Amino acid sequence: MASDFNKVNTGTYDIYFGKMPGANELGLLYNNETLMEVIDLGDIDTYTFIANVGETFDIQVTDISESGDLFPRIELYGPSGGNSLKYNKGEDIASIVHTSTEIGIYTVLVRDAGNSYYATGEYEISCVTDGDNDIDGEDLSQFAIDYSNGTYPYADVNDDGTIDDDDIVRFAREFGRP
């Protein structure tokens, strides 16, 4: 149920929802790539990326809106779900540096963290990894797309009829990673 805080006003509203892990509204984050996006009133944006055990990554969100009102907050969720692994917020920039402890698909959530959560605006998001555990990029990209979309045959690596974390582990092994 949704209602006005004071229970006296009426109007239209939007509800934003992201199920962790795996919410992927705006696609994959790639190493050394910067994307521009917009936070609408009350909006949450979600992205995913794949990391191997021991890989260190730095994710940064920067307010680039003309008003400068956006107070970015970034949250990181691991492949197993549960509470966020890390979060950070900042007046103009929010960043997280994390070393992965499990192989799989990580989820990034971006939203406004101002006092009233009313700010909107453009932002940039980037993800930089140390590259120590890179799997072949072209194959990894196709696998990630198929895995997140639930399409066959590429993502069901172990041919068990489901697409899950076991497929990621097997995929990594087939490309020479433990």
C-alpha positions, 0 to 999 in steps of 0.5 A: 500500500502507498499513501501520502505521509500526512494522509491528506494529499492525493495524486499520481506516483511511480513505484520503482523496484529492483530485486537483488541480485541480478536487477539489470535495468540499464545493462552491463558495466564494462571495464573502463567504460563510462555511461551517462544516465538520468535519475528521475524523481524517486528513481533507482537505476540498476546495472550488473557486471561479472567478476571473478574471485580476487578481482578488484573493481572501483565503481564511481557515480558522479553528478553531472547535472546542471543543477548539481542537486543530485546527491548520488548513492551507490550500493553493491550486491553480490551474486548470492544476494542478501544485504548490500556488500558495500554502499557509499554516498557523496555530495557530488561523487560516490564510489566503492572499491571492492575485491570480489570473494565469489565469482558471479554477477554483481549488481549495482544500484544507483539512487539519490541520497539527499535529505528528501530524495527529491533530486533528479539529474544526470550522472556518469557511472564507471567501473574499472577493474584490475584485470587480473582475472579477465576471461576472454572478453568477447565470450564473456560479453555474450555469456553475460547477455545470455545469462541475464536474459535467460536465453539459450544455448550459450548461458546454460553451460552445463546443459542442466536446463537452468541458468545459474551460478554453476554455469558461471563457475563452469564457464570460468573453468573452461577458460582456464580460471579456477 
